[in-house]
């Protein structure tokens, strides 16, 4: 409890941009730990090898590596930080477990060599409440982007719009596309949020992709490499992935998927909602979002090889 109490003290008093070492009597001289405050984040750090690179996020807690000046020289620190000021009191308890070296340093050795294993245990314990776009959803968008890029001319490459939160995922050749990706092997049901207009459920054509997670498939990182080779900007791709909660070194980007099926539906304007708009009358201008569930079974489509 003394370590938890000391962490709460340091969290409350540490100045912006400062790194403060915890007393040796709390962790032992062989297992140093630091408290850090950067921007809105407070947290703790331990030294790890230069080869370790992680960048994970879970609700308001982050686990990532960063090179910082420690005792006069740059070292690779594994940082566990919290963005929520209201949760710092509770966060101190998790931070203390992270710092605790354990018997003969066994816990410290594990967290510095296998940080993702430690991270997964804590996520499983607390429950993953992340609301970020699903990994397979981002995978599907990048896969579709690659598919369209392979068909395109150099002067008319497709544009990835998904990370900007608009009503479409991809623009290409004067057409708009929405991408829906599922791991369900049997259902053809999709959910559509018609947030920006009430004239039609879709203002885009639809790519519907069915995938399964596998150990020998394609990952987001693989697709990014392919897209860069096709002429896309690596910086733009990384910026988009960061917006979607998948920054560089995030382990989810290495998840591999096998494409079981992919289809393209000409859905732009296929589901008009004029009667709904008329029924709502003046209230239509106040509607911010309507959610639809659509069954694609029986709709005309084109099978696509991706």
C-alpha positions as CSV (number, residue, x, y, z in Angstrom):
1,X,0.0,0.0,0.0
2,X,2.9,2.3,0.6
3,X,3.8,2.3,-3.2
4,X,0.1,3.1,-4.1
5,X,0.1,6.0,-1.6
6,X,3.4,7.3,-3.0
7,X,2.1,7.1,-6.6
8,X,-1.0,9.1,-5.7
9,X,1.2,11.7,-4.1
10,X,3.4,12.0,-7.2
11,X,0.5,12.0,-9.6
12,X,-1.0,15.0,-7.8
13,X,2.3,17.0,-7.5
14,X,4.4,16.2,-10.5
15,X,5.0,19.1,-13.0
16,X,4.2,18.9,-16.7
17,X,6.9,17.1,-18.7
18,X,8.8,15.9,-15.7
19,X,10.1,12.4,-14.9
20,X,10.6,11.5,-11.2
21,X,12.3,8.4,-9.9
22,X,10.5,6.5,-7.1
23,X,12.5,5.8,-3.9
24,X,14.7,2.7,-4.1
25,X,13.2,1.4,-0.8
26,X,9.8,0.9,-2.5
27,X,11.0,-1.2,-5.4
28,X,14.6,-2.1,-4.7
29,X,17.7,-0.5,-6.3
30,X,17.8,-3.2,-9.0
31,X,14.3,-2.5,-10.2
32,X,13.9,1.3,-10.6
33,X,10.6,2.9,-11.6
34,X,9.7,6.5,-12.6
35,X,6.5,8.6,-12.5
36,X,5.8,10.8,-15.5
37,X,3.4,13.6,-16.5
38,X,3.0,14.4,-20.2
39,X,0.1,16.5,-21.4
40,X,-3.1,15.1,-20.0
41,X,-1.4,11.8,-19.1
42,X,0.1,10.7,-15.8
43,X,1.8,7.4,-15.5
44,X,4.7,5.2,-14.6
45,X,7.7,3.9,-16.6
46,X,10.3,1.2,-16.4
47,X,13.4,0.6,-18.6
48,X,13.1,-2.1,-21.3
49,X,15.3,-3.1,-24.2
50,X,15.5,-1.1,-27.4
51,X,13.9,-4.0,-29.3
52,X,10.6,-3.7,-27.4
53,X,8.0,-1.6,-29.3
54,X,4.4,-1.4,-28.1
55,X,1.6,1.0,-28.5
56,X,-1.7,-0.1,-26.9
57,X,-4.8,1.7,-25.7
58,X,-7.7,0.6,-23.5
59,X,-10.4,3.1,-22.5
60,X,-8.3,5.8,-20.7
61,X,-5.2,3.7,-20.1
62,X,-2.2,3.5,-22.5
63,X,0.8,1.1,-22.7
64,X,3.6,2.3,-25.0
65,X,7.3,2.6,-25.4
66,X,9.1,5.9,-25.7
67,X,12.8,7.0,-25.8
68,X,13.3,9.5,-22.9
69,X,16.3,11.0,-21.1
70,X,16.7,9.1,-17.9
71,X,19.6,10.0,-15.6
72,X,21.4,11.8,-18.4
73,X,21.0,9.3,-21.2
74,X,18.3,8.2,-23.6
75,X,16.6,5.0,-22.6
76,X,13.6,3.0,-24.0
77,X,10.9,3.3,-21.3
78,X,7.8,1.1,-21.2
79,X,5.1,3.5,-20.0
80,X,1.7,2.8,-18.5
81,X,-0.3,6.0,-18.4
82,X,-3.8,7.3,-17.6
83,X,-5.6,10.1,-19.4
84,X,-8.5,10.5,-17.0
85,X,-7.9,12.9,-14.1
86,X,-11.0,11.4,-12.4
87,X,-9.5,7.9,-12.5
88,X,-6.0,8.6,-11.3
89,X,-6.7,7.5,-7.8
90,X,-7.8,4.0,-9.0
91,X,-5.1,3.9,-11.7
92,X,-2.4,4.1,-9.0
93,X,-3.4,0.5,-7.9
94,X,-2.8,-0.8,-11.4
95,X,0.4,1.2,-11.8
96,X,1.7,-0.4,-8.6
97,X,1.1,-3.9,-9.9
98,X,2.9,-2.9,-13.1
99,X,5.9,-1.6,-11.2
100,X,6.1,-4.4,-8.6
101,X,9.2,-6.5,-9.4
102,X,7.8,-9.6,-7.7
103,X,9.8,-12.4,-6.2
104,X,13.4,-12.1,-7.3
105,X,12.3,-9.7,-10.1
106,X,10.2,-12.4,-11.9
107,X,7.3,-10.0,-12.5
108,X,9.5,-7.2,-13.8
109,X,11.3,-9.6,-16.2
110,X,8.0,-10.7,-17.6
111,X,6.5,-7.3,-18.1
112,X,9.6,-5.9,-19.8
113,X,10.1,-8.9,-22.1
114,X,6.4,-9.7,-22.8
115,X,4.5,-6.5,-22.2
116,X,1.6,-7.6,-24.4
117,X,1.0,-10.7,-22.3
118,X,0.7,-8.5,-19.1
119,X,-1.6,-6.1,-21.0
120,X,-3.9,-8.8,-22.2
121,X,-4.3,-10.2,-18.7
122,X,-5.4,-6.8,-17.4
123,X,-7.7,-6.2,-20.3
124,X,-9.3,-9.6,-19.8
125,X,-9.7,-9.0,-16.1
126,X,-11.3,-5.5,-16.5
127,X,-13.3,-6.2,-19.6
128,X,-12.5,-4.6,-22.9
129,X,-14.9,-1.6,-23.2
130,X,-13.1,-0.2,-26.2
131,X,-15.5,1.5,-28.7
132,X,-12.9,1.8,-31.5
133,X,-13.8,0.7,-35.0
134,X,-13.3,-3.1,-35.2
135,X,-10.0,-4.4,-36.5
136,X,-11.8,-6.4,-39.2
137,X,-13.7,-3.3,-40.2
138,X,-10.4,-1.4,-40.8
139,X,-9.0,-4.4,-42.5
140,X,-12.0,-4.5,-44.9
141,X,-11.6,-0.8,-45.8
142,X,-7.9,-1.2,-46.6
143,X,-8.5,-4.4,-48.6
144,X,-11.1,-2.6,-50.6
145,X,-8.8,0.3,-51.1
146,X,-6.1,-2.0,-52.5
147,X,-8.7,-3.8,-54.7
148,X,-9.8,-0.5,-56.3
149,X,-6.2,0.8,-56.5
150,X,-5.2,-2.3,-58.6
151,X,-8.0,-1.4,-61.1
152,X,-7.2,2.4,-61.2
153,X,-5.1,4.5,-63.4
154,X,-2.2,6.5,-61.7
155,X,-4.1,9.8,-62.1
156,X,-7.2,8.5,-60.4
157,X,-6.3,6.6,-57.3
158,X,-9.1,5.8,-54.7
159,X,-9.3,8.0,-51.6
160,X,-9.7,6.5,-48.1
161,X,-12.3,8.5,-46.3
162,X,-13.1,6.2,-43.5
163,X,-10.8,7.7,-40.8
164,X,-12.4,11.1,-41.2
165,X,-15.8,9.9,-39.9
166,X,-17.8,10.8,-42.9
167,X,-20.8,9.0,-44.4
168,X,-18.6,7.0,-46.9
169,X,-15.4,4.9,-46.6
170,X,-13.9,5.3,-50.1
171,X,-14.2,7.6,-53.0
172,X,-13.1,6.4,-56.5
173,X,-13.9,7.3,-60.1
174,X,-16.8,9.6,-59.2
175,X,-18.4,6.9,-57.0
176,X,-18.7,6.5,-53.3
177,X,-18.3,3.2,-51.5
178,X,-19.2,1.9,-48.0
179,X,-17.4,-1.2,-46.7
180,X,-19.0,-3.7,-44.3
181,X,-16.8,-6.5,-42.9
182,X,-18.1,-9.4,-40.8
183,X,-16.6,-12.5,-39.1
184,X,-20.1,-14.1,-39.1
185,X,-20.0,-17.0,-41.5
186,X,-23.7,-17.2,-42.2
187,X,-25.6,-14.0,-41.8
188,X,-26.0,-11.3,-44.5
189,X,-27.3,-8.7,-42.1
190,X,-25.6,-5.3,-41.9
191,X,-26.2,-2.2,-39.7
192,X,-26.2,1.2,-41.4
193,X,-26.1,4.6,-39.6
194,X,-27.7,7.2,-41.9
195,X,-26.3,10.2,-40.1
196,X,-25.9,12.9,-42.8
197,X,-29.0,12.7,-45.0
198,X,-32.5,11.3,-45.1
199,X,-33.0,11.0,-48.8
200,X,-31.6,7.5,-48.9
201,X,-30.3,4.9,-46.5
202,X,-27.2,4.6,-48.8
203,X,-25.5,7.4,-50.7
204,X,-22.9,4.9,-51.7
205,X,-22.4,1.4,-53.2
206,X,-21.6,-1.3,-50.8
207,X,-18.7,-3.8,-50.5
208,X,-19.6,-6.7,-48.2
209,X,-16.6,-8.8,-47.0
210,X,-16.7,-12.0,-44.9
211,X,-13.5,-12.9,-43.1
212,X,-12.1,-15.2,-40.5
213,X,-9.2,-14.7,-38.2
214,X,-6.3,-17.1,-39.0
215,X,-2.6,-17.6,-38.4
216,X,-1.7,-17.6,-42.1
217,X,-3.6,-14.7,-43.7
218,X,-3.2,-11.0,-44.3
219,X,-3.0,-8.3,-41.7
220,X,-3.5,-4.5,-41.6
221,X,0.3,-4.1,-41.6
222,X,0.6,-6.3,-44.7
223,X,-2.0,-4.2,-46.5
224,X,-0.3,-1.0,-45.5
225,X,2.9,-2.3,-47.1
226,X,1.0,-3.2,-50.3
227,X,-0.7,0.2,-50.5
228,X,2.6,2.0,-50.0
229,X,4.1,-0.1,-52.9
230,X,1.1,1.0,-55.0
231,X,1.9,4.7,-54.4
232,X,-0.1,5.6,-51.3
233,X,1.5,7.9,-48.7
234,X,2.7,6.0,-45.7
235,X,2.2,9.1,-43.5
236,X,-1.4,9.4,-44.7
237,X,-2.1,5.8,-44.0
238,X,-0.5,6.0,-40.5
239,X,-2.5,9.1,-39.7
240,X,-5.7,7.4,-40.7
241,X,-4.9,4.3,-38.6
242,X,-4.0,6.5,-35.6
243,X,-7.4,8.3,-35.9
244,X,-9.1,4.8,-35.8
245,X,-7.2,3.8,-32.6
246,X,-4.6,1.7,-34.4
247,X,-1.3,3.6,-34.3
248,X,2.0,2.1,-35.2
249,X,3.2,-0.9,-33.1
250,X,-0.4,-1.7,-32.1
251,X,-0.6,-5.5,-31.8
252,X,-4.1,-5.6,-33.4
253,X,-2.5,-4.5,-36.7
254,X,-0.8,-7.9,-36.9
255,X,-4.0,-9.9,-36.6
256,X,-4.3,-12.0,-39.8
257,X,-7.5,-12.6,-41.7
258,X,-8.6,-14.9,-44.5
259,X,-11.2,-13.5,-46.9
260,X,-14.0,-16.1,-47.3
261,X,-16.2,-14.0,-49.5
262,X,-16.5,-10.5,-51.0
263,X,-19.3,-8.9,-52.9
264,X,-20.2,-5.6,-54.4
265,X,-23.8,-4.2,-54.3
266,X,-25.1,-1.2,-56.3
267,X,-26.9,0.3,-53.4
268,X,-26.6,4.0,-54.0
269,X,-30.2,5.3,-54.0
270,X,-31.6,1.8,-53.8
271,X,-33.4,2.3,-50.5
272,X,-35.1,5.8,-50.8
273,X,-36.7,7.2,-47.6
274,X,-38.8,9.9,-49.1
275,X,-42.0,8.6,-47.4
276,X,-40.2,8.7,-44.1
277,X,-38.9,12.2,-44.6
278,X,-42.4,13.3,-45.6
279,X,-43.9,11.7,-42.5
280,X,-41.5,13.4,-40.2
281,X,-42.3,16.8,-41.7
282,X,-40.5,19.7,-40.1
283,X,-39.0,17.3,-37.5
284,X,-36.8,15.8,-40.2
285,X,-34.3,18.7,-39.9
286,X,-33.8,17.8,-36.2
287,X,-33.0,14.1,-36.8
288,X,-29.3,13.6,-36.3
289,X,-29.1,9.8,-36.9
290,X,-31.2,6.9,-37.9
291,X,-30.0,3.3,-37.6
292,X,-31.1,0.6,-40.1
293,X,-30.5,-3.2,-40.2
294,X,-30.6,-4.6,-43.7
295,X,-30.7,-8.2,-44.8
296,X,-28.7,-8.5,-48.1
297,X,-30.0,-12.0,-48.8
298,X,-31.4,-12.1,-52.4
299,X,-30.1,-8.7,-53.5
300,X,-28.4,-8.6,-56.8
301,X,-24.6,-8.3,-56.4
302,X,-21.3,-9.0,-58.1
303,X,-18.9,-11.5,-56.6
304,X,-15.4,-9.9,-56.2
305,X,-12.1,-11.6,-55.8
306,X,-9.8,-9.8,-53.4
